[in-house]
Amino acid sequence: MSTGLRFTLEVDGLPPDAFAVVSFHLNQSLSSLFSLDLSLVSQQFLSLEFQQILDKMAYLTIWQGDDVQRRVKGVVTWFELGENDKNQKLYSMKVCPPLWRTGLRQNFRIFQNEDIESILGTILQENGVTEWSPLFSEPHPSREFCVQYGETDYDFLCRMAAEEGIFFYEEHAQKSTDQSLVLCDTVRYLPESFEIPWNPNTRTEVSTLCISQFRYSAQIRPSSVVTKDYTFKRPGWAGRFDQEGQYQDYQRTQYEVYDYPGRFKGAHGQNFARWQMDGWRNNAEVARGTSRSPEIWPGRRIVLTGHPQANLNREWQVVASELHGEQPQAVPGRSGSGTTLNNHFAVIPADRTWRPQPLLKPLVDGPQSAVVTGPAGEEIFCDEHGRVRVKFNWDRYNPSNQDSSCWIRVAQAWAGTGFGNLAIPRVGQEVIVDFLNGDPDQPIIMGRTYHQENRTPGSLPGTKTQMTIR
C-alpha cells in the first residue's frame, strides 16, 4: 500500500503502466484552454509510433497514497520522442481539453433566431464535445442574425461567450474520469467553497494542505462603459446604456470606455454594458498565492482562514492556476528530493463575477455579391419595409429559399416620408451587399448587378447610347 504523493498517466490503447511521470506542468485559467505538459519515461515501450498516441485521450491522476487527489483528462495534441539508452525511453507530451479541437476548424456560417446556448451547443456537438453543461442565471435572448465570419470555432465561441458575459472552465470529477466543460454566467453557480488555512511555515507541517504565500494587489482599470447603437425601426430611440464599475474607491472615475456600435437593438443592451464593465475590471483586484493543494483550480471557490490580515480571511473565486509536479525518481538511476507538488494560483473576491474581456469582432473586408431568394414560385418576396432575403456565396448551410438569411434593407435612390424611389430586387437577381460598420451581422444591400443568366435589357453594345428603365 502506497502512502506518499505520486503521479500516474494513462493513455487510451496502451497499458496503464506504459509511462511513468517524471514531471508535469498544468496551466489553467477561466475562459481559456488548459495546457498539460508532461515529461515521461517508459521501460516497456522503447519505440512508439505517433498514431499510437496523438489524438488519443490521456488521464493524469494525482495520488496521496491510494486516495485520488485530482484527475485531469484531455487529448494528446503533441508528442515528442526523446533519448533512448536501450533500457528506457524519454518522451514529452502535451495534453489539452477536447475543446482544443475547436481551434482547428475555421468557418463561415449563419445562425438565425437562436440563443447563445443553442449556438454554442451546435459548435460543441460538431467538434465532439458532448460533456458540457450551461449554468445560466441571466436572460440570454435569441439573436435574429448571428454570423461566424472566417473565425475558428474556438474564437467564435470565445467571442460570443464574452459578449453574453459567460465564462467557461473544465470541471474535474475527483472519484472518476468524468470531466465536463461548464459555461457559466455567475459566481453563485460555482461549487460550494472549501476552507484552506494560511501557514507560511510549511517545513514544520509538510503534510498539511495550506496556503503558504498570499499577496493581494489592485490596479487602475476602466471605470465606466457607455454603449450606443441604432435601429431603423426606432430611429428616435436614444439607444444608449451607461454602466459604472464597482469597487473603485482607490481610483479616479474618468476612465470611460465608449462602445459604438453596441450590437443591441433593445433594453438587453443594459446587460451588454454591465457584462462589458465586469470584463474590463476582471483583474482590478487579484490575489496570488502558493499552495501544495491540487484542489485549487479555476471554477472553484475557496475560503482563506487564519491569515494575520483579517480582511483576507474571506471567500475567493479561483481564476487561474499553475500546478507543477516533480517525480524525478521515476527515471531509474536518477536521484532527487522526492515527489513534490506546487500550485501557484490567482483568485479574485467572490462577491463579484469574473467575466472575460470583450473580444474584437471580425470585420467584413468590403462589399460582396449575393442572390435574392424567396419561396418557390414567387418572383418578388419582401416585408413591409421593402427588405429582402439573400443567399451569400459563402453560405453552405442554408437553402436558397425564404429562410436563407435575415431580412436585409435595400438602399434606394430616394427615400422620403411616403415618397421617393422604390425598386424591390427580385428573386434570383444578384445584389451587392455591404455591412454597416463592417459588421457581418448587419448586412445592407447597396446595389444590383447583372450576370450571365440575368442579362441587361436591349442588345449591348449596340444599344449602348440608350438609358433604360424597364
C-alpha positions as CSV (number, residue, x, y, z in Angstrom):
1,M,0.0,0.0,0.0
2,S,1.4,3.3,-1.1
3,T,1.4,6.2,1.4
4,G,3.1,9.1,-0.4
5,L,2.4,11.6,-3.1
6,R,2.7,10.1,-6.6
7,F,1.5,10.8,-10.2
8,T,0.4,8.4,-12.9
9,L,-0.6,8.8,-16.5
10,E,-2.7,6.5,-18.7
11,V,-3.3,6.8,-22.5
12,D,-6.2,5.1,-24.3
13,G,-5.0,2.0,-26.2
14,L,-1.8,1.5,-24.1
15,P,-1.3,-0.5,-20.8
16,P,-1.9,1.5,-17.7
17,D,1.7,1.4,-16.7
18,A,3.1,2.3,-20.1
19,F,4.5,5.6,-18.9
20,A,6.0,6.9,-15.6
21,V,5.6,10.6,-15.0
22,V,8.8,12.4,-14.4
23,S,7.2,15.9,-14.2
24,F,4.2,17.8,-15.3
25,H,3.1,21.4,-15.6
26,L,-0.7,22.2,-15.8
27,N,-1.8,25.7,-16.7
28,Q,-5.4,26.6,-16.3
29,S,-7.4,29.9,-16.4
30,L,-11.0,30.8,-16.8
31,S,-12.3,31.1,-20.4
32,S,-9.1,29.5,-21.9
33,L,-7.8,26.1,-22.8
34,F,-5.8,24.3,-20.2
35,S,-2.4,23.0,-21.2
36,L,-0.8,20.0,-19.6
37,D,2.9,19.4,-20.4
38,L,4.4,16.2,-19.3
39,S,7.9,14.6,-19.2
40,L,7.6,10.8,-19.3
41,V,9.8,7.7,-19.2
42,S,9.0,4.2,-20.4
43,Q,10.8,0.9,-20.0
44,Q,8.1,-1.0,-21.8
45,F,8.0,1.0,-24.9
46,L,11.4,1.9,-26.3
47,S,9.7,2.8,-29.6
48,L,6.3,4.3,-30.2
49,E,4.5,5.4,-33.4
50,F,2.7,8.8,-33.4
51,Q,-0.5,7.1,-34.4
52,Q,-0.5,5.2,-31.1
53,I,-0.5,8.5,-29.1
54,L,-1.7,11.5,-31.0
55,D,-5.4,12.4,-30.8
56,K,-5.9,9.8,-28.0
57,M,-7.3,10.6,-24.6
58,A,-4.8,10.8,-21.7
59,Y,-5.5,10.7,-18.0
60,L,-3.3,12.3,-15.3
61,T,-4.0,11.2,-11.7
62,I,-2.5,12.8,-8.6
63,W,-2.5,10.3,-5.7
64,Q,-1.9,10.6,-2.0
65,G,-1.3,7.0,-1.0
66,D,-4.3,5.2,-2.5
67,D,-6.5,8.2,-2.4
68,V,-7.1,10.2,-5.6
69,Q,-6.5,13.9,-5.1
70,R,-7.0,15.2,-8.6
71,R,-7.8,13.9,-12.1
72,V,-7.3,15.6,-15.4
73,K,-8.1,14.2,-18.8
74,G,-7.6,15.6,-22.3
75,V,-6.5,15.0,-25.9
76,V,-2.8,14.3,-26.7
77,T,-2.1,17.2,-29.1
78,W,1.7,16.9,-29.3
79,F,4.2,14.1,-28.7
80,E,8.0,14.0,-28.8
81,L,10.4,11.0,-28.9
82,G,13.3,11.7,-26.6
83,E,16.6,9.9,-25.6
84,N,16.9,6.1,-25.7
85,D,19.6,4.3,-23.7
86,K,18.4,0.9,-24.7
87,N,16.8,0.3,-21.3
88,Q,14.4,3.2,-21.2
89,K,13.0,5.9,-23.4
90,L,12.2,9.5,-22.6
91,Y,9.1,11.2,-24.0
92,S,7.4,14.6,-23.9
93,M,3.7,15.1,-24.3
94,K,1.1,18.0,-24.4
95,V,-2.5,17.4,-23.4
96,C,-5.4,19.8,-24.0
97,P,-9.1,19.6,-23.3
98,P,-11.5,18.3,-26.1
99,L,-12.5,21.9,-26.6
100,W,-9.0,22.4,-28.1
101,R,-10.2,20.8,-31.3
102,T,-12.5,23.8,-32.0
103,G,-9.4,25.8,-32.8
104,L,-8.6,23.7,-35.8
105,R,-11.8,24.5,-37.7
106,Q,-12.5,27.8,-39.5
107,N,-15.9,28.5,-40.9
108,F,-18.4,31.0,-42.4
109,R,-21.9,30.3,-41.3
110,I,-25.2,31.9,-40.3
111,F,-27.3,31.3,-37.1
112,Q,-30.8,32.6,-37.2
113,N,-33.2,33.1,-34.3
114,E,-31.1,31.1,-31.9
115,D,-29.9,31.9,-28.4
116,I,-26.4,31.5,-27.1
117,E,-27.0,28.1,-25.6
118,S,-28.2,26.8,-29.0
119,I,-25.4,28.4,-31.0
120,L,-22.6,27.2,-28.8
121,G,-24.3,23.8,-28.4
122,T,-24.1,23.3,-32.2
123,I,-20.4,24.3,-32.2
124,L,-19.6,21.9,-29.4
125,Q,-21.6,19.0,-30.8
126,E,-19.9,19.3,-34.2
127,N,-16.5,19.2,-32.5
128,G,-17.3,16.1,-30.4
129,V,-17.6,18.0,-27.1
130,T,-20.5,16.1,-25.7
131,E,-19.8,16.5,-22.0
132,W,-20.8,20.1,-21.2
133,S,-23.4,22.0,-19.2
134,P,-24.8,25.6,-19.2
135,L,-25.3,27.3,-15.9
136,F,-27.1,30.5,-16.7
137,S,-28.9,32.7,-14.2
138,E,-29.4,35.7,-16.6
139,P,-31.6,36.1,-19.7
140,H,-29.8,35.4,-23.0
141,P,-32.4,36.2,-25.7
142,S,-32.2,34.7,-29.1
143,R,-30.4,36.6,-31.9
144,E,-32.1,37.3,-35.1
145,F,-29.0,37.0,-37.2
146,C,-25.5,35.9,-36.0
147,V,-22.6,35.2,-38.3
148,Q,-19.4,33.3,-37.7
149,Y,-17.2,35.1,-40.2
150,G,-13.9,33.5,-41.0
151,E,-13.3,32.7,-37.4
152,T,-12.2,29.4,-35.9
153,D,-14.9,27.7,-33.9
154,Y,-12.9,28.4,-30.8
155,D,-12.5,32.1,-31.5
156,F,-16.2,32.4,-32.3
157,L,-17.2,30.5,-29.2
158,C,-15.0,32.8,-27.0
159,R,-16.2,36.0,-28.7
160,M,-19.9,35.0,-28.3
161,A,-19.4,33.9,-24.7
162,A,-17.7,37.2,-23.9
163,E,-20.5,39.3,-25.5
164,E,-23.0,37.4,-23.3
165,G,-21.0,37.7,-20.1
166,I,-20.3,34.0,-19.9
167,F,-17.1,32.4,-18.7
168,F,-16.1,28.7,-19.1
169,Y,-13.9,26.1,-17.3
170,E,-13.3,22.4,-17.0
171,E,-15.0,20.6,-14.1
172,H,-12.9,17.6,-13.0
173,A,-14.5,14.8,-11.0
174,Q,-12.3,13.5,-8.2
175,K,-13.5,9.9,-7.9
176,S,-13.9,9.1,-11.6
177,T,-12.5,10.2,-15.0
178,D,-15.6,12.3,-15.7
179,Q,-14.8,15.8,-16.8
180,S,-17.1,18.4,-18.4
181,L,-17.0,21.8,-19.9
182,V,-19.1,24.3,-17.9
183,L,-20.5,27.5,-19.3
184,C,-21.5,29.9,-16.5
185,D,-22.6,33.5,-16.1
186,T,-22.5,33.9,-12.3
187,V,-20.1,33.1,-9.4
188,R,-23.1,31.9,-7.4
189,Y,-23.4,28.8,-9.5
190,L,-19.9,27.6,-8.8
191,P,-19.4,24.6,-6.5
192,E,-19.5,25.3,-2.7
193,S,-16.4,26.8,-1.3
194,F,-14.0,24.9,0.9
195,E,-11.7,26.2,3.7
196,I,-7.9,26.2,3.4
197,P,-5.7,27.6,6.1
198,W,-2.8,30.1,5.9
199,N,0.5,28.6,7.1
200,P,3.7,30.2,5.8
201,N,5.9,27.7,7.8
202,T,5.4,24.7,5.5
203,R,8.6,22.9,6.6
204,T,7.1,22.1,10.0
205,E,3.8,20.8,8.7
206,V,4.6,19.4,5.3
207,S,1.6,17.1,5.3
208,T,-0.9,19.9,5.8
209,L,-2.6,21.3,2.7
210,C,-2.4,25.0,3.2
211,I,-1.7,28.3,1.6
212,S,1.9,29.4,2.2
213,Q,2.0,32.6,0.2
214,F,-0.8,35.1,-0.4
215,R,-0.3,38.5,-2.0
216,Y,-3.2,40.9,-2.7
217,S,-2.9,43.6,-5.4
218,A,-5.1,46.2,-7.1
219,Q,-4.6,48.2,-10.3
220,I,-6.4,51.0,-12.1
221,R,-8.8,49.8,-14.7
222,P,-11.6,51.4,-16.8
223,S,-14.2,52.9,-14.6
224,S,-17.3,53.0,-16.8
225,V,-18.8,51.8,-20.0
226,V,-21.1,53.6,-22.4
227,T,-22.7,51.7,-25.2
228,K,-24.7,53.1,-28.1
229,D,-26.5,51.7,-31.1
230,Y,-29.2,52.5,-33.7
231,T,-32.1,50.6,-35.1
232,F,-34.1,51.8,-38.2
233,K,-37.3,50.5,-36.6
234,R,-37.0,53.1,-33.8
235,P,-34.9,56.0,-35.3
236,G,-35.7,58.3,-32.4
237,W,-34.6,55.9,-29.7
238,A,-31.6,57.0,-27.7
239,G,-30.0,53.6,-27.9
240,R,-27.6,54.3,-25.1
241,F,-26.7,52.5,-21.9
242,D,-24.3,53.5,-19.1
243,Q,-22.7,51.3,-16.6
244,E,-20.4,52.3,-13.7
245,G,-17.8,49.9,-12.3
246,Q,-17.9,48.7,-8.8
247,Y,-15.2,48.7,-6.1
248,Q,-13.1,51.6,-7.4
249,D,-12.6,53.7,-4.2
250,Y,-8.8,53.8,-5.0
251,Q,-9.0,55.3,-8.5
252,R,-10.5,58.2,-10.5
253,T,-13.8,57.6,-12.3
254,Q,-12.8,59.3,-15.6
255,Y,-11.7,56.2,-17.5
256,E,-14.7,55.7,-19.7
257,V,-15.0,53.1,-22.5
258,Y,-17.3,54.2,-25.2
259,D,-18.5,51.4,-27.5
260,Y,-20.3,52.0,-30.8
261,P,-22.0,50.1,-32.2
262,G,-23.0,48.3,-29.1
263,R,-24.6,45.4,-31.1
264,F,-28.0,45.6,-29.4
265,K,-31.5,46.7,-30.5
266,G,-33.4,46.9,-27.2
267,A,-33.2,47.0,-23.4
268,H,-30.9,44.0,-23.4
269,G,-28.1,46.5,-24.2
270,Q,-28.0,47.3,-20.4
271,N,-26.8,43.8,-19.7
272,F,-24.3,44.1,-22.5
273,A,-22.9,47.2,-20.9
274,R,-22.8,45.6,-17.4
275,W,-21.0,42.5,-18.8
276,Q,-18.5,44.6,-20.6
277,M,-17.8,46.6,-17.4
278,D,-17.2,43.4,-15.4
279,G,-14.9,42.1,-18.2
280,W,-12.8,45.3,-18.3
281,R,-12.4,45.1,-14.5
282,N,-11.9,41.4,-14.1
283,N,-8.3,41.9,-12.9
284,A,-8.8,45.1,-11.0
285,E,-8.2,43.2,-7.7
286,V,-6.3,40.0,-7.8
287,A,-4.6,37.9,-5.1
288,R,-1.9,35.4,-6.0
289,G,-0.9,32.5,-3.8
290,T,1.1,29.4,-3.4
291,S,-0.1,26.0,-2.1
292,R,0.6,22.3,-2.2
293,S,-3.1,21.6,-2.7
294,P,-4.0,20.2,-6.1
295,E,-7.7,21.0,-5.4
296,I,-7.4,24.8,-6.2
297,W,-8.3,25.3,-9.8
298,P,-10.4,27.7,-11.9
299,G,-14.1,27.2,-11.4
300,R,-13.8,26.7,-7.7
301,R,-14.2,28.9,-4.6
302,I,-12.0,28.8,-1.5
303,V,-12.2,30.4,1.9
304,L,-8.8,31.5,3.3
305,T,-8.6,31.1,7.1
306,G,-6.0,32.0,9.7
307,H,-4.3,34.9,7.8
308,P,-3.0,37.6,10.1
309,Q,-4.6,40.3,7.8
310,A,-8.2,39.7,8.8
311,N,-9.8,41.2,5.7
312,L,-8.1,38.4,3.6
313,N,-9.9,35.7,5.5
314,R,-12.9,35.6,3.1
315,E,-14.3,33.7,0.2
316,W,-12.4,33.9,-3.1
317,Q,-13.1,32.8,-6.7
318,V,-10.2,30.9,-8.4
319,V,-9.5,32.4,-11.8
320,A,-6.1,30.8,-12.7
321,S,-3.7,28.1,-11.5
322,E,-0.3,26.6,-12.4
323,L,0.2,23.2,-11.0
324,H,3.7,21.8,-11.2
325,G,4.7,18.3,-10.1
326,E,8.1,16.6,-10.0
327,Q,8.7,12.9,-9.6
328,P,12.5,12.5,-10.5
329,Q,12.8,9.0,-9.1
330,A,10.6,7.8,-11.9
331,V,13.7,7.7,-14.0
332,P,15.8,4.7,-12.8
333,G,19.1,5.7,-11.5
334,R,18.2,9.3,-11.1
335,S,18.3,10.8,-7.6
336,G,16.2,13.7,-6.4
337,S,14.4,15.2,-3.5
338,G,11.4,13.0,-3.9
339,T,7.9,13.8,-5.3
340,T,6.9,17.4,-5.0
341,L,3.8,19.4,-5.9
342,N,3.3,23.1,-6.0
343,N,0.3,25.2,-7.0
344,H,0.6,28.9,-7.9
345,F,-2.9,30.3,-8.3
346,A,-4.8,33.6,-8.8
347,V,-8.1,34.5,-7.1
348,I,-10.5,37.5,-7.0
349,P,-13.0,38.3,-4.3
350,A,-16.0,36.0,-4.6
351,D,-18.5,38.9,-4.1
352,R,-18.2,39.6,-7.9
353,T,-18.4,37.5,-11.0
354,W,-15.3,37.2,-13.2
355,R,-16.2,37.7,-16.8
356,P,-13.9,37.7,-19.9
357,Q,-12.9,41.0,-21.5
358,P,-14.7,41.9,-24.8
359,L,-13.1,40.4,-27.9
360,L,-12.9,42.0,-31.2
361,K,-15.4,41.1,-33.8
362,P,-14.2,40.3,-37.3
363,L,-14.9,42.9,-39.9
364,V,-16.0,42.2,-43.5
365,D,-13.4,43.4,-45.9
366,G,-15.7,45.2,-48.3
367,P,-18.9,44.6,-50.2
368,Q,-19.8,41.2,-51.7
369,S,-22.3,39.8,-54.0
370,A,-25.4,37.6,-53.1
371,V,-28.5,36.3,-54.8
372,V,-32.0,37.3,-53.8
373,T,-34.1,34.4,-52.5
374,G,-37.7,33.6,-51.7
375,P,-40.3,30.9,-51.7
376,A,-40.6,28.6,-54.7
377,G,-42.8,30.2,-57.4
378,E,-42.6,33.8,-56.1
379,E,-40.9,36.4,-58.2
380,I,-40.9,39.2,-55.6
381,F,-40.5,38.4,-51.9
382,C,-40.3,41.3,-49.3
383,D,-41.6,42.5,-46.0
384,E,-43.4,45.8,-45.1
385,H,-40.1,47.7,-45.1
386,G,-39.1,46.5,-48.6
387,R,-36.5,44.2,-47.2
388,V,-35.5,41.0,-49.0
389,R,-33.6,37.9,-48.2
390,V,-30.4,36.7,-49.9
391,K,-28.1,33.7,-50.3
392,F,-24.5,34.6,-49.7
393,N,-21.9,32.9,-51.9
394,W,-20.0,31.6,-48.9
395,D,-23.1,30.1,-47.2
396,R,-23.1,26.3,-47.4
397,Y,-25.7,25.6,-44.8
398,N,-28.9,27.4,-45.7
399,P,-31.0,26.5,-48.7
400,S,-31.9,29.2,-51.3
401,N,-35.4,29.9,-50.1
402,Q,-37.3,32.3,-47.8
403,D,-35.1,31.4,-44.8
404,S,-31.7,31.8,-46.3
405,S,-30.9,35.0,-44.4
406,C,-32.4,37.7,-42.2
407,W,-34.5,40.4,-43.8
408,I,-32.0,42.9,-45.4
409,R,-32.7,46.5,-46.0
410,V,-32.3,47.8,-49.6
411,A,-30.8,51.2,-50.4
412,Q,-32.9,53.3,-52.7
413,A,-32.1,56.3,-54.9
414,W,-34.5,58.5,-52.9
415,A,-36.2,57.8,-49.6
416,G,-38.7,60.4,-48.2
417,T,-41.7,60.2,-45.9
418,G,-44.2,58.4,-48.2
419,F,-42.5,59.4,-51.4
420,G,-39.3,58.6,-53.2
421,N,-37.9,55.8,-55.3
422,L,-38.7,52.1,-54.7
423,A,-37.4,49.2,-56.6
424,I,-37.5,45.8,-54.9
425,P,-34.9,43.3,-56.0
426,R,-36.5,40.2,-57.4
427,V,-35.8,36.6,-56.6
428,G,-32.8,35.3,-58.5
429,Q,-31.3,38.8,-59.1
430,E,-27.7,39.5,-58.0
431,V,-27.2,42.2,-55.4
432,I,-24.2,44.0,-53.9
433,V,-24.3,43.6,-50.1
434,D,-22.3,45.9,-47.8
435,F,-22.2,45.7,-44.0
436,L,-22.8,48.6,-41.5
437,N,-19.6,49.4,-39.6
438,G,-18.2,46.3,-41.3
439,D,-20.3,44.1,-39.0
440,P,-21.2,40.7,-40.6
441,D,-24.4,40.7,-38.5
442,Q,-25.7,43.9,-40.2
443,P,-25.9,43.4,-44.0
444,I,-27.4,46.1,-46.2
445,I,-28.0,46.0,-50.0
446,M,-26.3,48.9,-51.7
447,G,-26.7,48.0,-55.4
448,R,-27.7,45.4,-58.0
449,T,-25.8,44.0,-60.9
450,Y,-26.4,41.8,-64.0
451,H,-24.8,38.4,-64.6
452,Q,-24.7,35.8,-67.4
453,E,-28.1,34.4,-66.6
454,N,-29.7,37.8,-65.8
455,R,-28.8,39.9,-68.8
456,T,-29.3,43.6,-69.4
457,P,-32.3,44.9,-71.4
458,G,-31.6,45.8,-75.0
459,S,-28.8,44.4,-77.0
460,L,-25.4,45.7,-75.9
461,P,-23.1,47.0,-77.2
462,G,-25.5,48.1,-80.0
463,T,-27.9,49.9,-77.6
464,K,-25.1,51.5,-75.5
465,T,-26.4,55.0,-76.2
466,Q,-29.8,54.2,-74.6
467,M,-30.7,54.7,-70.9
468,T,-33.3,52.1,-70.0
469,I,-35.9,51.8,-67.2
470,R,-38.0,48.8,-68.0
